[in-house]
């Protein structure tokens, strides 16, 4: 078991990464790893189950490693395959053990899904994480744990990390009210543990609308697959009956949200990208990419081979409510910045509390590249302009890095200050990105060779920047 009390070795400073520009329309097939959302829910449910479970195609990334470490700390046994298949055998303990500190890193699923498990532990469990995680909202969940009978000692402002949960393994459950308007993870976290409470759980939301509802639907579906009775027939109310959680062997779907920059690459370069094994029936919010990319003007086709996106000559401006798929906001904003017309993104006020304030970060970085972005109360209005390169700050946010890489395909000289932050959910991002471009060049060479045998003239494709307003050098790369 890892020594979670040991002083961590500081990570080396991130190195700047020149985002490669696409020399040809992107044409490739890209296989993305397993879903983080499914993987971490499957791990938690396996830890709570009445017997061992096997997880196949689980995502192996920082967020899921932090989850595995946290569960091992509580006494869960996780045996990992060594063949790179992402297969893990999870054996729950007779009871969760306390003592020491869980490192949450910057993982929202760890800092929110594991504390309810600590309510069932036989001793105190402390939670800490990256300094950047201290700003992520936690108070509604901590108050809910107190309502369940746990003692929660919160340091600092009392609104987030660090904090300590002193559990009571005999927690009775009952009715709990939470304001989940800043994160649907508060609801999922409590639902996951509800069946293990003596009296079950009745959970009510009071406040502005809950964002990312598909993630709650995913949690409910995964509970039902394990024999747990969940009543979600009323809006903003969920009732979980007490009882055992059956073990289940699962195969994790590909991470559809992590497919976003690759599919968007086809849209911005006029190429074609296929992501294989795209599920025809899924609860992942990333499945909304099919509609989103269509609205931007791309051709989208789902077949047995996977999801294929083909870009057209220019991107269309769009008006999008991303409340149910807010994790896509950075990539969608990058698409909007490259579009022909003004775009509006709304329903995403809560992303100010994600890994960074994503609305402020996107406005700052797109404006610095020469764009014109207005931040609204719940989103962004993006006016496309001809953009210039320079340093793109990622704020240690994997989704921001994906957006910067996408912009770099068509904007010369974009340099990400930190691309390694993509390891949070996709350690292979850079390798897959560079392979996608290499495959595109190879496909283009083959196509040109065929065309040369038929017609020596090759038409030049129009630029997606045709018709955009130029920006002078003194207007770009300025930061507030």
C-alpha positions as CSV (number, residue, x, y, z in Angstrom):
1,X,0.0,0.0,0.0
2,X,1.4,3.4,-0.9
3,X,2.7,5.6,2.0
4,X,0.2,8.4,1.8
5,X,1.8,10.2,4.8
6,X,5.1,10.5,3.1
7,X,6.2,13.9,1.9
8,X,5.6,14.0,-1.8
9,X,8.5,14.7,-4.2
10,X,7.8,17.9,-6.1
11,X,6.9,17.4,-9.7
12,X,9.4,18.8,-12.2
13,X,8.4,22.1,-13.7
14,X,6.4,21.6,-16.9
15,X,8.2,22.2,-20.1
16,X,6.7,24.4,-22.9
17,X,5.2,22.4,-25.8
18,X,5.1,23.8,-29.3
19,X,1.7,22.8,-30.5
20,X,2.2,21.2,-33.9
21,X,0.4,22.8,-36.9
22,X,-1.5,20.5,-39.2
23,X,0.4,20.5,-42.6
24,X,-2.6,18.7,-44.2
25,X,-6.2,18.1,-43.4
26,X,-6.3,15.7,-40.4
27,X,-7.2,12.2,-41.5
28,X,-6.8,9.5,-38.9
29,X,-8.4,6.8,-36.7
30,X,-7.8,7.5,-33.0
31,X,-8.6,5.1,-30.2
32,X,-9.1,6.8,-26.9
33,X,-8.7,5.2,-23.5
34,X,-11.4,4.3,-21.1
35,X,-13.8,6.8,-19.5
36,X,-12.6,8.5,-16.3
37,X,-16.2,9.0,-15.1
38,X,-17.1,5.3,-15.5
39,X,-13.7,4.0,-14.2
40,X,-13.8,5.9,-10.9
41,X,-17.5,5.1,-10.3
42,X,-16.8,1.4,-11.0
43,X,-13.9,1.5,-8.6
44,X,-16.0,3.0,-5.8
45,X,-18.8,0.6,-6.3
46,X,-16.4,-2.4,-6.4
47,X,-15.0,-1.2,-3.1
48,X,-18.5,-1.1,-1.6
49,X,-19.6,-4.4,-3.1
50,X,-20.3,-7.7,-1.4
51,X,-17.5,-9.5,-3.3
52,X,-14.7,-9.1,-5.8
53,X,-15.2,-7.3,-9.1
54,X,-13.2,-7.1,-12.3
55,X,-12.8,-3.8,-14.2
56,X,-11.5,-4.0,-17.8
57,X,-10.4,-1.1,-20.0
58,X,-10.2,1.1,-17.0
59,X,-8.5,4.4,-17.5
60,X,-4.9,4.5,-16.2
61,X,-4.3,8.2,-15.5
62,X,-3.5,10.4,-12.6
63,X,-7.2,10.8,-11.5
64,X,-7.8,7.1,-11.5
65,X,-4.4,6.3,-9.9
66,X,-5.3,8.7,-7.1
67,X,-8.7,6.9,-6.7
68,X,-7.0,3.5,-6.5
69,X,-4.5,4.8,-4.0
70,X,-7.3,6.3,-1.9
71,X,-9.3,3.0,-1.9
72,X,-6.2,1.0,-1.0
73,X,-5.7,3.3,1.9
74,X,-9.2,2.4,3.1
75,X,-8.3,-1.3,3.0
76,X,-9.5,-2.2,-0.5
77,X,-7.3,-4.7,-2.4
78,X,-6.7,-3.9,-6.1
79,X,-4.7,-6.3,-8.2
80,X,-3.6,-4.7,-11.5
81,X,-2.7,-6.6,-14.7
82,X,0.7,-5.9,-16.1
83,X,-0.2,-6.3,-19.8
84,X,-1.5,-2.8,-20.3
85,X,-5.1,-3.9,-20.7
86,X,-6.4,-1.8,-17.8
87,X,-7.8,-4.8,-16.0
88,X,-8.1,-4.6,-12.3
89,X,-9.4,-7.1,-9.7
90,X,-11.0,-5.2,-6.8
91,X,-11.7,-7.0,-3.5
92,X,-13.5,-5.0,-0.9
93,X,-12.5,-5.2,2.8
94,X,-14.7,-6.4,5.7
95,X,-14.7,-2.8,6.8
96,X,-13.0,0.4,5.8
97,X,-9.9,1.5,7.9
98,X,-9.0,5.0,8.8
99,X,-5.9,6.9,9.8
100,X,-3.6,9.0,7.7
101,X,-4.2,11.3,4.7
102,X,-5.7,10.7,1.3
103,X,-4.1,12.7,-1.6
104,X,-6.9,13.9,-3.8
105,X,-4.6,15.7,-6.3
106,X,-6.8,17.8,-8.5
107,X,-9.4,15.0,-9.0
108,X,-12.9,16.1,-8.2
109,X,-14.1,12.5,-8.2
110,X,-11.6,11.6,-5.5
111,X,-12.2,14.6,-3.2
112,X,-16.0,14.0,-3.5
113,X,-16.6,10.3,-3.9
114,X,-14.2,9.1,-1.2
115,X,-15.2,11.2,1.8
116,X,-18.7,9.4,2.0
117,X,-16.8,6.1,2.2
118,X,-14.8,7.6,5.0
119,X,-18.0,7.9,6.9
120,X,-18.0,4.1,7.1
121,X,-14.4,3.9,8.3
122,X,-13.2,2.9,11.7
123,X,-11.0,5.9,12.2
124,X,-10.4,9.5,11.0
125,X,-9.5,10.0,7.4
126,X,-7.8,13.3,6.3
127,X,-8.1,14.6,2.8
128,X,-5.7,17.0,1.1
129,X,-4.6,17.7,-2.5
130,X,-3.0,20.0,-4.9
131,X,-3.0,23.7,-3.8
132,X,-5.1,24.5,-6.9
133,X,-7.7,22.0,-5.6
134,X,-8.3,24.2,-2.5
135,X,-10.6,26.4,-4.5
136,X,-12.9,23.7,-5.7
137,X,-16.3,23.8,-3.9
138,X,-16.9,21.2,-1.1
139,X,-19.1,22.7,1.6
140,X,-22.4,21.3,0.4
141,X,-21.0,17.7,0.6
142,X,-19.2,18.3,3.9
143,X,-22.5,19.6,5.4
144,X,-24.3,16.5,4.0
145,X,-21.8,14.2,5.7
146,X,-22.4,16.0,9.0
147,X,-26.1,15.5,8.5
148,X,-25.3,11.7,8.2
149,X,-23.7,11.8,11.6
150,X,-20.0,12.2,10.6
151,X,-17.7,14.6,12.3
152,X,-16.0,16.8,9.6
153,X,-13.2,19.1,10.7
154,X,-12.4,21.5,7.8
155,X,-9.3,23.7,7.8
156,X,-8.7,26.9,6.0
157,X,-11.9,28.6,4.9
158,X,-14.0,25.5,5.7
159,X,-15.3,25.4,2.2
160,X,-12.9,22.8,0.7
161,X,-9.6,21.0,1.1
162,X,-8.0,20.2,3.5
163,X,-10.4,18.5,5.9
164,X,-10.8,15.4,8.0
165,X,-13.8,13.0,8.2
166,X,-14.3,11.1,11.5
167,X,-16.7,8.4,10.5
168,X,-19.3,6.3,12.2
169,X,-19.6,2.8,10.6
170,X,-23.1,2.5,12.0
171,X,-24.3,5.7,10.1
172,X,-28.1,5.4,9.9
173,X,-28.7,7.4,6.7
174,X,-32.0,9.1,6.3
175,X,-33.0,12.3,4.5
176,X,-30.3,14.8,3.5
177,X,-30.6,18.0,1.6
178,X,-27.8,19.4,-0.6
179,X,-27.3,22.3,-2.9
180,X,-25.7,20.7,-5.9
181,X,-25.9,23.7,-8.2
182,X,-22.1,23.9,-8.3
183,X,-21.4,20.2,-9.0
184,X,-23.4,17.1,-9.8
185,X,-20.6,15.2,-8.1
186,X,-22.2,16.0,-4.7
187,X,-25.3,14.0,-5.7
188,X,-23.3,11.1,-7.2
189,X,-21.0,10.9,-4.2
190,X,-23.9,10.4,-1.8
191,X,-25.8,8.1,-4.0
192,X,-22.8,5.8,-4.4
193,X,-22.7,5.1,-0.6
194,X,-26.5,5.3,0.1
195,X,-27.2,1.6,0.0
196,X,-24.5,0.9,2.6
197,X,-26.2,3.2,5.1
198,X,-28.4,1.3,7.6
199,X,-31.6,3.2,6.6
200,X,-30.7,4.0,3.1
201,X,-30.7,7.5,1.8
202,X,-33.2,10.1,0.6
203,X,-31.4,12.9,-1.1
204,X,-33.0,16.2,-2.0
205,X,-31.5,19.0,-4.0
206,X,-32.4,22.6,-3.1
207,X,-31.0,25.5,-5.2
208,X,-30.4,26.5,-8.8
209,X,-30.5,23.7,-11.4
210,X,-28.0,20.8,-11.0
211,X,-25.5,20.8,-13.9
212,X,-24.2,17.8,-15.7
213,X,-27.3,15.7,-15.1
214,X,-26.0,12.8,-17.4
215,X,-23.3,12.1,-14.8
216,X,-26.0,11.6,-12.2
217,X,-27.9,9.3,-14.6
218,X,-24.7,7.3,-15.1
219,X,-24.4,6.9,-11.3
220,X,-28.0,5.7,-11.0
221,X,-27.6,3.3,-13.9
222,X,-24.4,1.8,-12.5
223,X,-26.1,1.3,-9.1
224,X,-29.1,-0.4,-10.6
225,X,-26.8,-2.7,-12.6
226,X,-25.5,-3.9,-9.2
227,X,-28.9,-4.6,-7.8
228,X,-29.4,-1.4,-5.9
229,X,-32.9,0.1,-5.8
230,X,-32.9,3.8,-6.7
231,X,-36.0,5.9,-7.1
232,X,-35.4,9.0,-9.2
233,X,-39.0,9.5,-10.4
234,X,-39.2,13.0,-8.9
235,X,-37.1,15.9,-10.0
236,X,-34.3,16.9,-7.6
237,X,-35.0,13.8,-5.4
238,X,-33.3,10.5,-5.2
239,X,-34.1,7.6,-2.8
240,X,-31.6,4.7,-2.4
241,X,-32.8,1.6,-0.6
242,X,-30.5,-0.1,1.9
243,X,-29.0,-3.4,0.9
244,X,-26.0,-5.1,-0.6
245,X,-24.2,-3.9,-3.7
246,X,-23.6,-6.8,-6.0
247,X,-20.1,-7.3,-7.4
248,X,-20.0,-6.9,-11.2
249,X,-17.4,-7.4,-13.9
250,X,-17.5,-4.5,-16.3
251,X,-15.8,-3.2,-19.5
252,X,-15.4,0.5,-19.4
253,X,-16.5,2.5,-22.5
254,X,-14.0,4.8,-24.3
255,X,-13.8,8.3,-22.8
256,X,-16.0,10.3,-25.2
257,X,-15.1,13.7,-23.7
258,X,-11.4,13.0,-24.3
259,X,-12.3,12.3,-27.9
260,X,-13.4,15.9,-28.3
261,X,-10.1,17.5,-29.5
262,X,-9.4,14.7,-32.0
263,X,-12.8,14.8,-33.6
264,X,-12.7,18.6,-33.5
265,X,-9.4,18.4,-35.3
266,X,-11.3,17.1,-38.4
267,X,-13.7,20.0,-38.1
268,X,-11.1,22.7,-38.1
269,X,-8.8,21.3,-40.8
270,X,-11.4,19.9,-43.2
271,X,-10.3,16.4,-42.6
272,X,-11.8,13.1,-41.4
273,X,-11.3,11.5,-38.0
274,X,-12.8,8.2,-36.7
275,X,-13.0,7.2,-33.1
276,X,-13.7,3.4,-33.0
277,X,-15.9,1.6,-30.4
278,X,-18.1,4.6,-30.0
279,X,-21.2,3.3,-28.0
280,X,-24.6,3.5,-29.7
281,X,-26.3,3.7,-26.3
282,X,-24.4,5.6,-23.6
283,X,-24.9,8.0,-20.7
284,X,-21.6,9.8,-21.1
285,X,-22.0,13.6,-21.7
286,X,-19.4,13.4,-24.3
287,X,-21.9,11.7,-26.6
288,X,-23.3,15.2,-27.2
289,X,-20.3,15.8,-29.4
290,X,-22.3,14.3,-32.2
291,X,-24.9,17.1,-32.1
292,X,-22.3,19.8,-31.2
293,X,-20.1,19.2,-34.2
294,X,-23.0,18.9,-36.5
295,X,-24.2,22.4,-35.4
296,X,-20.7,23.7,-36.2
297,X,-21.2,22.4,-39.7
298,X,-19.2,19.2,-39.7
299,X,-20.5,15.9,-41.1
300,X,-21.0,13.3,-38.3
301,X,-21.7,9.6,-38.9
302,X,-22.1,6.8,-36.3
303,X,-21.5,3.3,-37.7
304,X,-20.3,0.0,-36.4
305,X,-16.8,1.2,-37.2
306,X,-17.2,4.1,-34.7
307,X,-17.9,7.8,-34.8
308,X,-16.6,9.6,-37.9
309,X,-16.4,13.4,-38.3
310,X,-15.6,15.2,-41.5
311,X,-14.9,18.9,-41.6
312,X,-16.2,21.3,-44.2
313,X,-14.6,24.4,-45.7
314,X,-15.6,26.7,-42.8
315,X,-17.0,26.3,-39.3
316,X,-20.4,27.9,-38.5
317,X,-21.1,29.9,-35.4
318,X,-23.3,28.2,-32.9
319,X,-25.6,28.9,-29.9
320,X,-25.0,26.0,-27.4
321,X,-26.3,25.2,-24.0
322,X,-23.6,23.0,-22.5
323,X,-25.1,22.6,-19.0
324,X,-25.3,18.8,-19.4
325,X,-21.8,18.5,-21.0
326,X,-19.8,21.3,-19.4
327,X,-16.5,19.5,-19.6
328,X,-16.6,20.1,-23.3
329,X,-16.6,23.9,-22.8
330,X,-12.8,24.5,-23.5
331,X,-12.7,22.5,-26.8
332,X,-16.1,24.0,-27.9
333,X,-14.7,27.5,-27.2
334,X,-11.7,26.8,-29.3
335,X,-14.0,25.7,-32.1
336,X,-16.0,28.8,-31.7
337,X,-12.9,31.0,-31.9
338,X,-12.1,29.4,-35.3
339,X,-15.7,29.6,-36.6
340,X,-17.0,32.0,-39.3
341,X,-19.7,33.6,-37.1
342,X,-20.2,34.6,-33.5
343,X,-21.0,31.8,-31.0
344,X,-22.7,31.8,-27.7
345,X,-22.0,29.2,-25.0
346,X,-24.2,29.2,-21.9
347,X,-25.4,27.0,-19.0
348,X,-21.8,26.6,-17.7
349,X,-21.5,29.0,-14.8
350,X,-20.3,26.1,-12.6
351,X,-17.1,25.6,-14.6
352,X,-15.7,28.5,-12.7
353,X,-15.2,25.9,-10.0
354,X,-13.6,23.2,-12.1
355,X,-9.8,22.7,-12.2
356,X,-9.5,26.4,-12.9
357,X,-12.0,29.1,-13.5
358,X,-12.5,27.9,-17.1
359,X,-14.6,30.9,-18.3
360,X,-12.0,33.4,-17.1
361,X,-9.1,31.3,-18.5
362,X,-10.7,30.9,-21.9
363,X,-11.5,34.6,-22.2
364,X,-8.0,35.5,-21.2
365,X,-6.2,33.1,-23.6
366,X,-8.5,33.6,-26.6
367,X,-8.3,37.4,-26.2
368,X,-4.5,37.2,-25.9
369,X,-4.4,35.4,-29.3
370,X,-6.4,38.1,-30.9
371,X,-9.9,36.9,-30.4
372,X,-12.8,38.9,-28.9
373,X,-14.5,37.1,-26.0
374,X,-17.2,38.4,-23.6
375,X,-17.7,36.5,-20.4
376,X,-21.4,36.3,-19.4
377,X,-22.9,35.2,-16.1
378,X,-23.1,31.6,-17.3
379,X,-20.9,31.3,-20.3
380,X,-19.1,33.0,-23.2
381,X,-19.8,35.0,-26.3
382,X,-17.0,34.5,-28.8
383,X,-16.5,36.7,-31.9
384,X,-14.0,35.1,-34.3
385,X,-11.1,37.1,-35.5
386,X,-7.8,36.2,-37.3
387,X,-5.6,34.8,-34.5
388,X,-1.9,34.9,-33.7
389,X,0.3,32.5,-31.9
390,X,2.2,32.8,-28.7
391,X,2.2,31.2,-25.2
392,X,-1.1,29.6,-24.3
393,X,-1.5,29.2,-20.6
394,X,-3.2,26.0,-19.5
395,X,-3.6,26.7,-15.8
396,X,-2.6,23.1,-15.1
397,X,-6.1,22.2,-16.6
398,X,-6.2,19.2,-19.0
399,X,-9.2,20.5,-20.9
400,X,-7.5,23.9,-21.4
401,X,-4.4,22.0,-22.8
402,X,-6.7,20.2,-25.2
403,X,-8.2,23.5,-26.4
404,X,-4.7,25.0,-26.9
405,X,-3.5,22.0,-28.9
406,X,-6.6,22.3,-31.1
407,X,-6.0,26.0,-31.8
408,X,-2.4,25.1,-32.6
409,X,-3.4,23.0,-35.5
410,X,-4.4,26.0,-37.5
411,X,-2.8,29.0,-35.7
412,X,1.0,29.2,-36.2
413,X,3.4,29.3,-33.3
414,X,1.1,28.3,-30.4
415,X,3.1,27.1,-27.4
416,X,1.4,25.5,-24.5
417,X,3.1,26.3,-21.2
418,X,2.1,22.8,-19.8
419,X,0.9,19.9,-21.8
420,X,1.7,17.3,-19.2
421,X,-1.4,18.3,-17.3
422,X,-3.3,16.2,-19.8
423,X,-2.0,13.2,-17.8
424,X,-4.8,13.9,-15.4
425,X,-7.2,12.0,-17.6
426,X,-5.1,11.1,-20.7
427,X,-1.3,10.4,-20.2
428,X,-1.0,9.4,-23.9
429,X,-2.5,12.7,-25.2
430,X,0.7,14.0,-26.8
431,X,1.6,10.7,-28.4
432,X,-1.9,10.2,-29.8
433,X,-1.9,13.8,-31.1
434,X,1.4,13.5,-32.8
435,X,0.5,10.1,-34.2
436,X,-2.8,11.5,-35.6
437,X,-0.8,14.2,-37.5
438,X,1.8,11.6,-38.7
439,X,-1.0,9.4,-40.0
440,X,-2.6,12.4,-41.7
441,X,0.6,13.2,-43.6
442,X,0.9,9.6,-44.6
443,X,-2.7,9.5,-45.8
444,X,-2.2,12.7,-47.7
445,X,1.0,11.4,-49.4
446,X,-1.0,8.4,-50.6
447,X,-3.9,10.5,-51.8
448,X,-1.6,12.8,-53.8
449,X,0.2,9.9,-55.4
450,X,-3.1,8.5,-56.6
451,X,-4.2,11.9,-57.8
452,X,-0.9,12.4,-59.7
453,X,-1.7,9.3,-61.7
454,X,-5.1,10.8,-62.7
455,X,-4.7,14.6,-62.7
456,X,-1.5,16.5,-62.0
457,X,-3.4,19.5,-60.7
458,X,-4.4,19.5,-57.0
459,X,-6.8,22.1,-55.8
460,X,-5.9,24.1,-52.8
461,X,-8.3,24.0,-49.9
462,X,-9.7,27.4,-48.6
463,X,-8.5,28.5,-45.2
464,X,-10.9,28.5,-42.3
465,X,-9.6,32.0,-41.7
466,X,-10.9,33.3,-45.0
467,X,-13.2,36.3,-44.3
468,X,-12.2,36.8,-40.7
469,X,-11.2,40.2,-39.4
470,X,-7.4,40.6,-39.2
471,X,-5.8,41.5,-35.8
472,X,-2.8,43.7,-35.5
473,X,0.2,42.5,-33.6
474,X,-0.2,45.0,-30.8
475,X,-3.8,43.8,-30.2
476,X,-2.7,40.2,-29.7
477,X,-0.9,38.5,-26.8
478,X,-2.1,41.1,-24.4
479,X,-3.3,39.9,-21.0
480,X,-5.3,41.8,-18.3
